[in-house]
Amino acid sequence: MNNLLNIKTPAESVAQIRKADLNLSAVGISNLRLAYWNLATEALYEEAVFRGEGVTVRGGPFVAHTGKHTARSANDKFVVRHTDSENNVWWGVYNRPFEIEKFDALYARLLGYLQGRDVFVQDVYAGADEKYRLAVRFVTEHAWHSMFIRNMFLAPGSLEEYKRFVPDFTIVAAPGFKASPAVDNTNSETFIVLNFEKKLAIVGNTLYAGELKKSVFTLLNYLLPLEGVLSMHCSANVSPDDPNDVALFFGLSGTGKTTLSADPTRRLIGDDEHGWSDDGVFNFEGGCYAKVIGLSAEAEPQIYATTKMFGTILENVPFDPVTRSIDLDDDSITENTRASYPLEFIANAVPEKKAGHPKNIILLTCDANGVMPPIARLTPNQALYQFISGYTSKVGGTEIGLRDEPEMTFSACFGGPFMVHHPYKYAELLKNKIERYGVKCWLVNTGWVGGPYGVGKRISIRYTRALLNAALTGKLENVPYKTDPVFGFEVPAECPGVPPEVLDPSSSWSDKKEYERRYRDLAMRFKQNFAKFEDQTPKEVIAAGPKV
């Protein structure tokens, strides 16, 4: 906010109380009107409403609209090329190189833009395991972004800890500042640029809060594997009776990570980003960022309840301006409507945000072709092949430029846009852990059955939950299986509570020849996609792919 009239704002009198001794001059930020340091959620509510950044709705959530950017700008993300990172980064479509001189010039203009303005600072930690946590300082132009950060990460516990806070990394976000593509070598006026060597990231011309969260995830995906810790785009839950009965759910947005891990019979560790060290699994975050389009109290009661709570941020959710009632079925702004809320809003969440080692790994795919089985048992090498492939269908709205209908994609490690090393770097870590801890691996399809998108219907959450429950509780141990002739994985012939035609996708297709054609076409796409990973992938993993 550019407060030219110097109007006193609601939290101005407490803006400096939780200011750290190491101030913003360390990253060159100066000549501000005022920096608001580590405000509480309640104060940030007042500031955000005062500044016209959004409104409160029935039950207490804060609704913010993000303008033209209602999803991640995947094509606008860059990594600064430097001698230290040169040999570690997997350069390409996900990690576009950015020259250091261009970064310095762009950042200098961003610093000039911030002069005379208000900013909001949040000092937080990423990582529930203190051995591996990262201290991150966010400097944001908007109060509600500061509230988002407070929801999504782990806050210091005392005034003294705030005073002594020293960031390992700083992220500066200024939605009002635009790049000049001709000058800056960016793809557009929007940019997300990470500089690992300077321990600094800058984000401009986008209000979409997911960019802030995923910048931290990208950073951890670079740092932790260098320490032997596997960073994962997955949700995680654990049995209430056994801290070592952890289940991991890998998958892209829209495949069901958040929904399926929020299981009332198990305890939630986290819904999106985790690390796996020699001590077990730990959440990178302190909150959830769930898709809420079409959310219902019947199908997803725990997540639905958060949309009525004070402290939740609802991104791009339409509401009635008179009654202040939200409409979760309204996709007129975007299909990618979101709720950000503290993990504690889920009643059975694990307070420590960490647990032991997994017993089960579930790779989630949303198959819009309608040919993949709803569940299949994988060998370790098949699991690595599927993990590196990351096959799914992007569901409308999660990235700028997606069509309304699902779009087939392969996203390495089920999180390609956020992976910094070569995919086999992560796969090798995963392989070692699967073998060391004897983890069972499953492929679960949450997509379509009885035909492709537009012909068949999406597998119901009820059936998917029944299949997962059977897998996690051992009920699929002794049922008959058949080996898939194309992919080689094992498909159960029966499961309590699931009709046979759901377990066998081909049986629900009226045109068996079309089913066979689509299945073999999908297998060929797997092989074509995997070709770009073969130079650094062992032969036994390559051999675990489909046979066509």
C-alpha positions in Angstrom: 0.0 0.0 0.0 1.3 3.5 -0.9 -0.1 5.5 2.0 0.7 8.9 0.6 -1.6 10.7 3.1 0.2 9.0 6.1 -3.2 7.7 7.5 -2.8 5.9 10.8 -3.8 2.2 10.2 -5.4 -0.2 12.8 -2.2 -2.0 13.8 0.3 0.9 13.4 0.8 1.3 17.1 2.1 -2.3 17.4 3.8 -2.6 14.1 7.4 -2.7 15.5 6.9 -4.7 18.8 7.9 -8.0 17.3 10.6 -6.5 15.0 13.7 -8.7 14.7 17.2 -7.3 15.6 18.3 -8.2 12.1 16.2 -5.8 10.0 15.3 -5.4 6.4 18.4 -3.4 5.5 20.2 -6.8 5.3 18.5 -7.4 2.0 18.6 -3.7 0.9 15.1 -2.7 1.8 15.0 0.9 3.1 13.0 4.2 3.1 9.7 2.5 3.7 6.8 4.3 5.2 6.4 1.5 7.8 7.2 -2.2 8.1 4.6 -4.2 10.1 6.5 -7.0 11.9 5.0 -10.3 12.7 1.4 -9.1 13.3 -1.1 -11.6 14.7 -3.9 -13.0 12.5 -6.4 -10.7 14.2 -4.4 -7.6 13.5 -3.8 -8.7 9.9 -7.5 -9.1 9.4 -8.1 -5.5 10.5 -5.3 -4.2 8.2 -6.5 -6.2 5.2 -10.0 -5.0 5.5 -8.9 -1.4 6.2 -6.8 -1.5 3.0 -9.6 -3.0 0.9 -7.8 -6.2 0.2 -10.8 -8.4 0.9 -13.8 -8.9 3.1 -15.0 -11.2 5.9 -17.9 -13.6 5.3 -20.3 -15.6 7.4 -18.5 -17.6 10.1 -15.4 -15.4 10.0 -13.2 -16.4 7.0 -11.5 -13.7 5.0 -12.2 -13.7 1.2 -9.5 -12.4 -1.1 -9.7 -12.2 -4.9 -6.5 -12.5 -6.8 -7.4 -10.7 -10.0 -6.2 -12.2 -13.3 -3.8 -14.6 -11.7 -6.0 -17.3 -10.2 -3.3 -20.0 -10.4 0.4 -20.5 -10.5 2.3 -18.8 -13.4 4.4 -21.8 -14.2 6.0 -20.2 -17.3 7.2 -17.2 -15.2 9.4 -19.0 -12.7 13.2 -18.8 -13.0 16.3 -19.9 -11.1 19.4 -17.7 -11.1 22.3 -19.4 -12.7 25.4 -19.4 -10.5 28.6 -21.4 -10.3 27.5 -23.0 -7.0 24.2 -24.2 -8.3 25.1 -24.8 -11.9 25.8 -28.5 -11.6 23.0 -29.3 -9.2 20.0 -27.8 -11.0 18.1 -29.8 -13.6 17.9 -26.9 -16.1 14.9 -26.9 -18.5 11.2 -26.2 -18.7 10.8 -26.3 -14.9 14.0 -24.5 -14.0 14.6 -21.7 -16.5 18.0 -20.1 -16.1 18.2 -16.4 -15.1 21.3 -14.3 -15.3 22.7 -12.8 -12.1 23.0 -9.4 -13.7 19.4 -9.4 -14.7 18.3 -10.5 -11.2 20.3 -7.7 -9.6 18.8 -5.1 -12.0 15.2 -6.4 -11.5 15.6 -6.4 -7.7 17.1 -2.9 -7.7 13.9 -1.6 -9.4 11.7 -3.6 -7.0 13.5 -2.0 -4.1 12.8 1.4 -5.6 9.1 0.5 -6.0 8.9 -0.4 -2.3 10.3 3.0 -1.1 7.7 5.0 0.7 5.3 2.1 1.0 4.0 -0.2 3.8 5.2 -3.8 3.9 4.3 -6.7 6.1 7.0 -9.0 7.5 6.5 -12.5 8.8 9.4 -14.5 10.2 8.5 -18.2 10.1 10.0 -21.7 9.9 9.5 -24.3 7.1 9.9 -27.8 8.5 8.5 -29.3 11.7 11.8 -31.2 12.3 14.2 -28.7 13.9 17.2 -30.5 12.5 16.1 -29.6 9.0 13.9 -26.6 9.3 14.5 -23.4 7.3 14.1 -19.9 8.8 12.3 -17.8 6.1 11.5 -14.1 6.1 8.6 -13.0 4.0 8.2 -9.3 3.0 4.8 -8.8 1.4 3.0 -5.8 0.0 -0.4 -7.1 1.1 -1.6 -7.8 4.7 -3.6 -10.8 3.6 -0.5 -12.4 2.1 1.1 -12.0 5.5 -1.9 -13.7 7.1 -1.5 -16.5 4.5 2.1 -17.0 5.5 1.1 -17.2 9.2 -1.4 -19.9 8.3 0.9 -21.9 6.2 4.2 -22.0 8.1 5.4 -22.3 11.7 5.7 -19.2 13.8 8.3 -18.5 16.5 7.0 -19.2 20.0 8.0 -16.1 21.9 8.9 -12.4 21.7 12.5 -13.2 22.4 12.6 -15.7 19.5 11.1 -13.1 17.2 13.8 -10.6 18.3 16.6 -13.2 17.6 15.3 -14.4 14.3 17.9 -14.7 11.6 16.5 -15.8 8.2 18.2 -18.4 6.1 16.2 -17.1 3.1 14.1 -14.1 2.3 11.2 -13.9 -0.1 9.9 -10.4 -1.2 6.5 -10.3 -2.9 5.2 -7.1 -4.5 2.0 -7.8 -6.6 1.9 -4.2 -7.7 5.3 -4.3 -9.3 5.6 -5.4 -13.0 8.7 -6.6 -14.8 9.6 -5.3 -18.3 10.1 -8.4 -20.4 12.2 -6.6 -23.0 14.6 -5.3 -20.3 14.4 -8.1 -17.8 14.4 -11.2 -20.0 11.2 -12.4 -18.3 8.4 -14.1 -20.2 5.8 -11.6 -19.1 5.3 -8.8 -16.5 4.9 -11.5 -13.9 8.0 -13.2 -12.3 9.0 -15.6 -9.7 12.8 -15.7 -9.5 14.8 -17.8 -7.0 18.4 -16.9 -6.2 19.9 -19.8 -4.1 23.3 -18.2 -3.7 21.9 -14.8 -2.4 19.3 -16.6 -0.4 16.6 -14.4 -1.9 13.5 -14.9 -4.0 11.4 -12.1 -5.6 7.8 -12.4 -6.8 6.0 -9.7 -8.7 2.7 -8.9 -10.5 0.7 -11.8 -9.1 -1.6 -11.9 -6.1 -2.0 -15.7 -6.2 -0.7 -16.8 -2.7 0.3 -20.2 -3.9 3.4 -18.7 -5.5 4.7 -17.8 -2.0 4.1 -21.3 -0.6 5.6 -23.1 -3.6 8.7 -20.9 -3.6 9.6 -22.3 -0.2 8.9 -25.8 -1.5 11.1 -25.3 -4.5 13.9 -24.1 -2.1 13.5 -27.1 0.2 13.6 -29.4 -2.9 17.0 -28.0 -3.7 18.5 -28.0 -0.2 17.2 -31.1 1.6 18.3 -33.8 -1.0 21.8 -32.5 -0.7 21.6 -33.5 3.0 20.1 -36.9 2.2 16.6 -36.0 3.1 13.8 -36.8 0.6 11.6 -33.8 -0.1 8.1 -34.8 -1.3 5.0 -33.4 -2.9 2.7 -35.5 -0.9 0.2 -35.5 2.0 0.6 -37.8 5.0 -1.4 -39.4 7.7 -0.7 -41.9 10.5 -2.6 -44.5 12.4 -3.8 -43.3 15.8 -2.4 -46.5 17.3 1.0 -46.8 15.7 3.3 -43.8 15.0 5.2 -45.9 12.4 2.0 -46.7 10.4 2.4 -43.7 8.2 0.8 -43.4 4.7 2.1 -41.0 2.0 -0.1 -39.7 -0.8 1.8 -38.4 -3.8 -0.1 -36.5 -6.4 -0.6 -33.2 -8.3 -3.3 -30.7 -7.4 -6.7 -32.2 -8.1 -5.8 -35.8 -7.6 -7.0 -36.0 -4.0 -4.0 -35.5 -1.7 -5.8 -33.2 0.7 -9.2 -35.0 0.5 -7.9 -38.6 1.0 -5.4 -37.8 3.7 -8.1 -36.0 5.8 -9.3 -39.4 6.9 -11.4 -39.4 10.1 -10.0 -42.9 11.0 -6.4 -41.7 10.9 -4.5 -38.6 12.1 -3.3 -35.9 9.6 0.4 -35.0 9.5 0.0 -32.6 6.6 -1.7 -32.2 3.2 0.9 -31.2 0.7 4.7 -31.0 1.4 6.8 -33.3 3.6 10.4 -34.4 4.2 11.5 -38.0 5.0 14.7 -38.2 7.0 16.3 -41.1 9.0 14.0 -40.1 11.9 10.7 -40.3 9.9 8.3 -38.0 8.1 7.8 -34.3 8.9 5.6 -31.6 7.5 7.2 -28.6 5.9 4.2 -26.5 6.7 1.9 -25.5 9.5 -1.3 -25.3 7.5 -3.3 -26.5 4.5 -4.1 -25.0 1.2 -7.0 -27.0 -0.1 -9.0 -26.8 -3.3 -12.7 -26.2 -2.3 -14.6 -26.1 -5.5 -17.7 -28.3 -5.1 -16.8 -29.1 -1.5 -19.6 -30.6 0.6 -20.2 -31.3 4.2 -21.1 -34.9 3.4 -18.1 -35.9 1.3 -15.4 -33.9 3.1 -16.7 -32.8 6.5 -13.4 -31.8 8.0 -12.2 -29.5 5.2 -15.8 -28.1 4.7 -15.9 -27.1 8.4 -12.8 -24.9 7.9 -14.7 -22.7 5.4 -16.8 -21.4 8.3 -14.0 -20.5 10.6 -12.2 -17.3 11.6 -8.6 -17.5 10.4 -9.4 -19.3 7.2 -8.5 -17.4 4.0 -10.8 -18.2 1.0 -9.2 -17.4 -2.3 -11.5 -16.5 -5.2 -14.6 -18.0 -3.6 -17.8 -16.1 -4.7 -20.1 -14.9 -2.0 -23.3 -12.9 -1.6 -22.4 -9.3 -0.6 -25.6 -8.9 1.4 -25.8 -12.2 3.4 -22.0 -12.8 3.2 -22.7 -16.5 2.5 -20.1 -18.2 0.3 -21.0 -20.5 -2.7 -18.5 -23.3 -3.0 -20.1 -24.6 -6.1 -19.6 -21.4 -8.0 -16.7 -21.6 -10.4 -17.4 -18.2 -12.2 -14.0 -16.8 -11.0 -12.0 -20.0 -11.3 -12.2 -23.7 -10.7 -9.1 -23.3 -8.5 -10.8 -21.9 -5.5 -8.8 -22.4 -2.3 -8.9 -22.4 1.4 -5.8 -21.6 3.6 -6.1 -22.6 7.2 -4.0 -23.7 10.1 -3.5 -27.5 10.4 -5.1 -27.3 13.9 -8.4 -26.6 12.3 -8.5 -30.3 11.4 -9.6 -32.0 14.6 -7.5 -35.1 14.3 -4.3 -33.4 13.1 -1.0 -34.4 14.7 0.2 -31.4 16.8 3.9 -32.2 16.3 3.4 -32.4 12.5 5.7 -35.4 12.3 5.7 -39.1 12.8 7.7 -42.3 12.1 8.4 -44.1 8.8 5.8 -45.0 6.2 4.3 -48.5 5.8 2.4 -47.5 2.6 3.1 -45.2 -0.3 0.1 -44.2 -2.5 0.8 -42.7 -5.9 -2.3 -40.8 -7.0 -3.2 -40.4 -10.6 -6.3 -38.8 -12.1 -6.7 -40.7 -15.4 -9.0 -38.8 -17.7 -8.7 -41.7 -20.3 -10.7 -44.0 -18.0 -8.4 -46.9 -18.6 -6.2 -47.2 -15.4 -7.4 -49.4 -12.6 -8.6 -47.7 -9.4 -5.9 -49.4 -7.4 -2.8 -51.5 -8.3 0.0 -53.0 -6.2 3.5 -52.0 -7.3 6.9 -53.6 -7.0 9.6 -51.1 -5.8 10.9 -50.6 -9.3 7.4 -50.1 -10.7 6.9 -47.6 -7.9 10.0 -45.7 -9.0 9.0 -45.8 -12.7 5.5 -44.4 -11.8 7.1 -41.9 -9.4 9.5 -40.5 -12.0 6.7 -40.5 -14.7 4.2 -38.7 -12.5 1.3 -39.4 -14.8 -2.0 -37.6 -14.2 -4.5 -35.2 -15.7 -4.2 -31.6 -14.7 -7.6 -30.4 -13.4 -8.9 -27.1 -14.6 -7.6 -23.9 -13.0 -4.5 -25.1 -11.1 -2.1 -23.5 -13.7 -2.7 -20.5 -15.9 -3.6 -21.6 -19.4 -5.3 -24.9 -18.6 -8.5 -25.8 -20.5 -11.7 -26.6 -18.6 -11.5 -30.3 -19.4 -8.7 -32.3 -17.8 -5.4 -32.2 -19.6 -3.1 -35.3 -19.8 0.3 -34.6 -18.3 3.5 -36.2 -16.9 4.9 -34.3 -14.0 8.2 -35.8 -12.7 8.0 -36.9 -9.1 4.3 -35.8 -9.0 5.6 -32.3 -8.6 7.8 -31.4 -11.6 7.4 -27.6 -11.5 8.9 -27.6 -8.0 11.7 -30.1 -8.4 15.2 -28.6 -8.8 17.4 -31.7 -9.2 17.2 -34.4 -11.8 14.1 -36.6 -11.0 16.3 -39.6 -10.3 18.0 -37.7 -7.4 14.6 -37.9 -5.6 13.8 -41.4 -6.9 17.1 -42.8 -5.6 16.4 -41.4 -2.2 12.9 -42.9 -2.4 14.3 -46.2 -3.5 16.7 -46.4 -0.5 13.9 -45.7 1.9 11.4 -48.1 0.4 14.0 -50.9 0.6 15.2 -49.9 4.1 11.7 -49.8 5.7 9.9 -52.4 3.6 7.3 -50.0 2.3 4.3 -51.3 0.3 3.5 -49.2 -2.8 0.2 -48.6 -4.5 -1.0 -46.8 -7.6 -4.5 -45.3 -7.0 -6.6 -43.7 -9.8 -9.0 -41.0 -8.8 -10.0 -40.3 -12.4 -12.7 -41.7 -14.7 -14.2 -45.2 -15.1 -16.5 -46.6 -17.9 -15.0 -44.3 -20.5 -12.9 -41.2 -20.8 -13.8 -37.7 -19.5 -17.1 -36.7 -21.1 -18.2 -40.3 -21.5 -17.5 -42.2 -18.3 -17.9 -40.9 -14.7 -15.3 -40.0 -12.1 -14.7 -42.7 -9.5 -16.6 -41.8 -6.3 -14.7 -40.7 -3.2 -16.6 -43.5 -1.4 -15.1 -46.2 -3.5 -11.6 -44.7 -3.4 -11.7 -44.4 0.4 -12.9 -48.1 0.6 -9.9 -49.2 -1.6 -7.4 -47.1 0.5 -8.8 -48.4 3.8 -8.5 -52.0 2.5 -4.9 -51.3 1.4 -3.8 -49.5 4.6 -5.4 -52.1 7.0 -4.1 -55.2 5.2 -7.4 -56.3 3.8 -5.9 -56.5 0.3 -3.2 -58.9 1.4 -5.0 -62.1 0.7 -7.4 -61.3 -2.1 -6.8 -62.7 -5.6 -4.9 -60.5 -8.0 -4.4 -60.4 -11.7 -1.3 -59.1 -13.5 -2.0 -56.2 -15.9 -0.8 -57.3 -19.4 0.5 -53.9 -20.3 1.8 -52.2 -17.2 2.7 -55.4 -15.3 1.3 -54.2 -11.9 -1.1 -56.4 -9.9 -4.8 -55.4 -9.7 -7.0 -56.9 -7.0 -10.0 -58.9 -8.3 -12.1 -58.0 -5.3 -12.4 -55.5 -2.5 -15.0 -55.0 0.2 -17.5 -52.3 -0.7 -16.3 -51.8 -4.3 -18.2 -53.2 -7.3 -16.3 -55.5 -9.7 -16.9 -53.2 -12.7 -15.0 -50.4 -10.9 -12.0 -52.7 -10.1 -11.9 -53.8 -13.7 -12.1 -50.6 -15.9 -12.4 -52.6 -19.2 -15.6 -54.4 -18.1 -17.5 -51.0 -17.8 -16.6 -49.9 -21.4 -19.2 -50.6 -24.0 -16.5 -50.5 -26.7 -13.7 -52.9 -25.7 -11.6 -52.2 -28.8 -11.6 -48.5 -28.0 -10.6 -49.3 -24.4 -7.7 -51.4 -25.7 -6.6 -48.7 -28.2 -6.6 -46.0 -25.5 -4.8 -48.2 -23.0 -2.0 -49.0 -25.4 -1.8 -45.4 -26.5 -1.4 -44.3 -22.9 1.4 -46.9 -22.4 3.2 -45.5 -25.5 3.0 -42.0 -24.0 4.6 -43.3 -20.8 7.5 -44.7 -22.8 7.9 -41.6 -24.9 7.9 -39.4 -21.8 10.3 -41.6 -19.9 12.9 -41.5 -22.6 14.1 -38.1 -21.3 15.0 -39.6 -18.0 16.8 -42.8 -19.2 20.3 -41.4 -19.3 20.4 -41.2 -15.5 18.0 -44.0 -14.5 19.0 -47.6 -13.8 18.0 -50.3 -16.3 15.9 -52.2 -13.8 13.7 -49.1 -13.3 13.3 -48.5 -17.0 12.4 -52.2 -17.5 9.6 -51.8 -14.9 7.6 -49.6 -17.4 4.8 -50.8 -19.7 5.3 -53.4 -22.4 3.8 -52.3 -25.7 
